[in-house]
Amino acid sequence: MKPDHLGDLLLATPALRELRQALPDATLVGLVGPWSRQMWQTNPDLNQLIELPFPGFERASKGRNRLRPYLLLGKYAALLRQGRYDAALLLRDDHWWGAGLVALAGIPQRIGHAHPRSVPFLTTALPYDPRTHVTRQALEVVQALVQPGPSSTLTTGLPALHFTPTADAQRWADGWLATHLHPDERMVIIHPGTGGVIKHWSVAAWAQVANDLAQLPGIHLVCTGGPGEERLVAELAALIEPAPLTLAGATTLGELAALLGRAALVLGVDSGPLHLAVSQGVPTIHLFGPSDHQRFGPWGDARRQRVLRTDLFCSPCGVFDACPRGTSGPECMEQITPEHVIAAARHVLA
């Protein structure tokens, strides 16, 4: 069970891979929100997906019916009972609703972390550390099912994020690059948008970085964005000289992944597309402010997947709709300087 959004589901894919390798003949069913189905839809380690409208995770408001979470518990517990599942793995530590759901559904093994909200509903509650990376937490949950006991250890090394674009998506990316870039050029992608407005960096700061990198020999800049980020991408592109290529709200998830995988470097804030770039094996630079980089940072080699942040006393706060201190703009993001980002980018490209 993973109620979160696209980037969070991608961060759980190493656990899916470990689970499939440990239980090759098991029927593995993913429980996801409709907002993130596409991230696991083609995952070869799953047999089936079930969509659940997890209360509190919709980014578009559906009103404030306080009874809705409890009404949905009964409805979906009845659905899960029909599956006669042997075990439920909760891959979000504080998800009391999901833990209650699988308990109400009568699933005999219910494994998660000992978060106070979830622990009453679990049969196996793992030690809870709020600073542990969410990917490692998911691997711990899988381990508790397939190799229980205090002496067990995680697989040696870091199992990678897993998302494979389809052959059609790969062909699309090849065609797009052949049309827009010279074969000798290297593509640098800036993806400035994300779901939480407080995680944004200023357009002016991104433009300063972009204008510096655009002057490097053989570099061609591309600004990308998801649905609803067209205006943000256009505003940034208007400040860059020479004008970059732009691609916002015009690709499938697989097409975006295939394009990211052909970049020399991808820069952005804490977002699903930056994790998607990590999954394609390319170097990335992630700007972190209110997000906890220890929990939600890139999963991979820190020399290739770099986090830039400032040590502001209140960061990370985990609040993404408005700065809790009421600052005019997110101070934790504003204190990241363009010069710092430029230096890191030039180092990677060199």
N, C-alpha and C positions, 0 to 999 in steps of 0.2 A: 504494500500500500504506500502510495506516494502522492499526496494531495497537491503538491506545489506546482510551480510553473516550469517552463521549458528548461532553463539552465539547471534547476535543481534535479529534474529527472535525468538530465545528462550526467550530472555528478554521481548519480546512483548506478550508472551502467556498469562500472567495475564490479559491483556487488552482484548484479544480474549474471555477469559472465562467470564469476566464481560459483554462484549457485548452480548454474547449468552444468559446469564442469564437474561439480561434486555430485549432482543428481541428474545424470544424462537422460534418464527415462521418466523423470517426473513431469507432471503437467503443471506448468508455471503460468499463473494468471496475474496480470498487472491490474491493479485498481488505481485509476487515474482520473483527474478532472478533464472535462471536454476541452478545456483551454490548453492542455498539454499533451493530448493524445498523440499528436504527430511525432513527438520525440521518441516514443516507444513503439509506434505503429509498425515499423519495419525491423524492430530488434529481433535478431534470430534466436535469442535466448529465451524468448517468451512464446507460449503457445496461444495466448488469448489476451485481449484487453477488455476490461469492463469499465465503462465511464460512470463515475459517481459525481453528483454536483456538491462536492464537499462544502459545507457551510463555512463562510468566512474567507474563502479563497478566490471568489469571483472578483475580478478587478472592476467589472461593471456592476454597479449597485442594483440589487433586486428588491430594495425596500428593507424594512427592519421588522419583519415578523419574528418575534422572539420565540415563538413555538416551532418555527420551521426546522431548526436542527433536530429537535426531538421527534417531530413527525417523520422526518427522513430516516431516523434511526430505525424505526419499526419497519418501514417500507423496504429498506435495503438489507436489513438483517434477515428478513424473510427470503429475499433473493439469494443471499449468500448461503443460507441453510440448504437451498436446493443443490448447491455445488458439492456439499459434503466434503469440505476441505479438511486436510490433516493439520495444516499449520498456517498461521498468518504472520507475516513479517512486517513490522511497522518501521518504515524507513524515515519517519520524522519523529523526533524524540518527544515533542510536546503535544502531540495530536490526540487529545483526550477523546474527541468524537470518534476517530477511527479506532482507537483502542476499545472504546465502549461498543462500537458497532460489531467488531469481530467477537467480543465476549457475548453480546446478545445473540449473535448468529450461532453460538455454540461451537466455535472452532476450538478443538482441544488444546493445541499449542499456540500460544500468542506471545511472540517474542518482540521486545523493544527495549528501550532504555528507561531507567528508573527516574524519569522526570515526575515530579509530584502530580502533574495532571493525568498522567497515563498509567502510573504504576498500579493503581487498584484493579485494573482490568487485565493485567498481564500474568501469564504463568511463568515466564522467564523475564526478569528485569535486570538488565545489564548495568554495570556501574556507569553513572551519568556524569560527564564532564562537559560543561557548557562551552568550553573552548576547543573541543575536539573537532577536527574537520568532518563535515557531514559525510564525505565519501568513506572515511575510515569508520565512522559510526555504522554506515550501511554494511560495510564489510564485517564488522563485529556482529551484527544481527545475523547475517548469513552464517558466519562461523559458529554461532551458538546453536544453530539448527543442525549443521552438517558435521560439526566436530566439537561437541559440547565438552566443557570441562576447563578447569583453571590452567591446565598445562598447554592447551592448544594455542597456536599462534597464527597470525595472518600469513598469507602467501608471501614468500620472499619477494622483495621488490614492490613496485607500485603497478598494479594492473591498470591499464590505460582506460580512459574514457572511450566509449564506443558509439560511434554513429557513422554509418556507411551510406553515402549518397548513392542513389540508383544509377544504373548505366545511363538512363535518359538525362539525369541531372548532370552527370559528368560530361556528356556530350554537349549539353547546353553551355556549361562553363567553358569548354574548349572553344566552342563557336563564338561565344561572347568575347573571349580574349583575342581570338584571331581577328575579329572585326575591329576591336578598339585599341589594341596594344601592338607595338612593334615586337617582333620575336626577341630582340636584344634588351627590351625594357624589363625592369623588375617592378612588380605591383606592390604598393603599400596601401593598405586599407585602413581608413579611420571610420569607426562605427560609434558615433557620439551618443546615441540614444539608449534608453533603458526604461523599465517600467516605473521606477520610483524617481520622481522629479528631483529629490534632494541628492540623488546620486549623480546628477548631471554636472559636468564641468562647463565653464562658460564657452560660448561660441567664439568669443574673441581669443580666448586662450588656445582653443583648438586651431583657429586660423593662424595664429603665430607659429604653432608647431608645423602645420601643414605648409605654410609658405617657406619655412626653412627647409623642410625635407624635399619640397618640390624643386629646389635648386640643385639637389645632388644629381650627379651624372647618372643617367639610365634609370631614374626613378619616375614612375607614373602613379599619381595619386588617384585613389577611388574612394568616394564617400558612400557608405551604405547605410540603410535604415530599414526598419520593419514597417508593417502597416501602421499608419498614423504618424510616422516620423518624417513624412515627405517635406513638410515645412521646415523642420529643423535642419535636414540635410541641405535643402535649397538655400537656407540662410547662411550656413557654413560655406557652401560652395561659392556663394557670391563674394566672399572675402578672400578667396584663394586665387593666386596668379602664378602660373597659368591656370585656367579653369580646370578643375578635376573632372573625372568621370563621376557620375552619380547613379545610384541604383537604390531606390527606396520604395518599399511596398510593392515591388514588382517581381519578387522571386518566391519560389517555394522554399521551405526549410532545407530541402535537399540541394536545391540550386545554390542557395546561399552558402551552405557547407562546402560544396564543390568549389565555389569561387574563393572562399576563404582559404581553402587548402592549396591554392595556387599562388598565394601571396608570399612575398619575402618577409613581411611583418604586418601584424594586425594590432591596432591600438584602439582602446576604448575604455569605458568605465565598467564597473561591475555589472555584467549583463549576460544573458543566455548566449547571444552571438559570440562573445569573447570566449566562453567555455566551448562553444561549437568550433571555434578556430583551434583551440587547444586539442580537441578531439581529432583534428585533421593533421596534427603534427607540425604546425607552423609556429614560429616565434611570436609571442604576444607581449603586450604591455598593458597592464590593468591598473586603472586609477581607482583607488579605494578611499572612501571617506567615512560615511555612516555605517557601511557594511563591515563585518568582522572578517578580515582577510584570513585569519587562522581557521575560521569555520567554512567560509565560502570562497576562498581564494582559488586560483587555478590549481588543478590537480596534475602535477607533472614536475619535470625538472625545473627547479627555480632559476637555473641559468638561462633557460629558454622562455620560461613563462614568468615574467617579472611583475611584481607588484610595486607600485609607487604610491606612497601615502605620507602624511605628516603625523607627528606624534602629538596632536592636539589632545588636551587632557580629557575631553569628553568623547573622544572617538575611539572605538566605534560605539554609537548609541543604538543602532538598529532601528531608527525611526526614518521612514522614507517619504513621508508626505509633507513634513515641515520641520525645520530645525527646532528641537525642544528648547533651545536657549533664545529663540526668537531673533537670530541674526538675520540681517538682510542678505540673503544668499547663504548657501551652506559653507560656513567658514572652513570646515575640514577639507572641502574640495578646493576652495579658492586659494588656500595656502600651498597647494601643489603648483609649482611654478612652471611655465612653459619651458624655461631653460633646463629644468630638471628632466622633463619629458624628452626634449630635443637631445640632450646628452645621452639618455638611455637608448633612444631610437637610433642615433648615429652609431653607438657602440654595437648594437645588434646588427645593423646593416653592414658594418665594416667586417 
